[in-house]
Amino acid sequence: MALMITDECINCDVCEPECPNDAIYMGLEIYEIDPNKCTECVGHYDAPQCRQVCPVDCIPFNPDHVETPEQLMVKFKLLTAAKKASTT
């Protein structure tokens, strides 16, 4: 399941650099998470890094993007392969 940032976000800027998939970006008013890039840090870390550093706890699971750990791992592998291909 991808994560999402709620309107409780205070734009503190700590989550964005922690995302290993570059899924977090500044939206119109608050930070947002691209569900196509979010793997909940599967393949990188044991826990979502954005949730670890968020001081206001405004990053819940996104109920519109439910994924199993296996699906998240497949997404991680596809994103990693695409990243490698773009750097060569």
Backbone hydrogen bonds in HBPLUS format (Angstrom, degrees):
<---DONOR---> <-ACCEPTOR-->    atom                        ^
c    i                          cat <-CA-CA->   ^        H-A-AA   ^      H-
h    n   atom  resd res      DA  || num        DHA   H-A  angle D-A-AA Bond
n    s   type  num  typ     dist DA aas  dist angle  dist       angle   num
A0002-ALA N   A0065-HIS O   2.96 MM  63  5.59 142.8  2.10 150.0 159.7     1
A0062-ASN N   A0002-ALA O   2.75 MM  60  5.53 168.2  1.76 155.8 152.2     2
A0004-MET N   A0060-PRO O   2.99 MM  56  5.83 148.9  2.09 167.2 169.6     3
A0006-THR N   A0058-CYS O   2.92 MM  52  5.41 163.8  1.95 156.1 161.3     4
A0009-CYS N   A0006-THR O   3.12 MM   3  6.01 160.8  2.16 125.4 127.4     5
A0018-GLU N   A0015-CYS O   2.96 MM   3  5.30 138.3  2.14 110.5 123.1     6
A0019-CYS N   A0016-GLU O   3.41 MM   3  5.76 157.9  2.46 109.4 114.9     7
A0022-ASP N   A0019-CYS O   3.41 MM   3  5.44 170.0  2.43 106.2 108.6     8
A0034-ASP N   A0023-ALA O   2.81 MM  11  5.00 163.5  1.83 140.2 144.8     9
A0025-TYR N   A0032-GLU O   2.97 MM   7  5.50 157.9  2.02 150.1 156.9    10
A0032-GLU N   A0025-TYR O   2.76 MM   7  5.50 161.3  1.79 165.9 172.5    11
A0027-GLY N   A0030-ILE O   2.82 MM   3  5.32 147.6  1.92 130.2 139.9    12
A0037-LYS N   A0034-ASP O   2.98 MM   3  5.53 157.9  2.03 117.1 124.0    13
A0038-CYS N   A0034-ASP O   3.09 MM   4  6.26 134.2  2.31 148.2 161.3    14
A0042-VAL N   A0039-THR O   2.89 MM   3  5.38 167.4  1.90 118.6 121.7    15
A0044-HIS N   A0041-CYS O   2.89 MM   3  5.24 157.6  1.94 129.9 135.6    16
A0045-TYR N   A0041-CYS O   2.82 MM   4  5.38 168.6  1.83 155.7 159.6    17
A0052-GLN N   A0048-PRO O   3.23 MM   4  6.54 142.8  2.37 141.1 151.8    18
A0052-GLN N   A0049-GLN O   3.11 MM   3  4.93 121.1  2.47  90.0 105.3    19
A0053-VAL N   A0049-GLN O   3.18 MM   4  6.46 147.1  2.29 149.5 155.8    20
A0054-CYS N   A0050-CYS O   3.07 MM   4  6.03 133.6  2.30 144.4 155.6    21
A0065-HIS N   A0062-ASN O   3.05 MM   3  5.60 167.5  2.07 120.0 123.9    22
A0072-LEU N   A0068-THR O   2.94 MM   4  6.26 155.9  2.00 153.7 161.0    23
A0073-MET N   A0069-PRO O   2.96 MM   4  6.20 147.3  2.07 142.0 150.4    24
A0074-VAL N   A0070-GLU O   3.05 MM   4  6.36 152.4  2.13 145.2 152.3    25
A0075-LYS N   A0071-GLN O   2.97 MM   4  6.25 159.9  2.01 147.9 153.3    26
A0076-PHE N   A0072-LEU O   2.87 MM   4  6.11 155.5  1.93 144.9 151.9    27
A0077-LYS N   A0073-MET O   2.96 MM   4  6.22 160.6  2.00 149.1 153.3    28
A0078-LEU N   A0074-VAL O   2.97 MM   4  6.27 156.4  2.03 150.6 157.1    29
A0079-LEU N   A0075-LYS O   2.86 MM   4  6.08 163.1  1.89 155.3 160.0    30
A0080-THR N   A0076-PHE O   2.85 MM   4  6.01 158.5  1.90 151.7 158.1    31
A0081-ALA N   A0077-LYS O   2.97 MM   4  6.06 158.5  2.02 143.2 149.1    32
A0082-ALA N   A0078-LEU O   2.95 MM   4  6.12 157.8  2.00 146.4 152.6    33
A0083-LYS N   A0079-LEU O   2.94 MM   4  6.09 152.2  2.01 143.4 151.1    34
A0084-LYS N   A0080-THR O   2.98 MM   4  6.21 159.1  2.02 149.0 154.2    35
A0085-ALA N   A0081-ALA O   2.96 MM   4  6.15 159.6  2.00 147.6 153.3    36
A0086-SER N   A0082-ALA O   3.04 MM   4  6.23 146.1  2.16 142.2 150.5    37
A0087-THR N   A0084-LYS O   3.17 MM   3  5.31 143.2  2.31 100.3 110.8    38
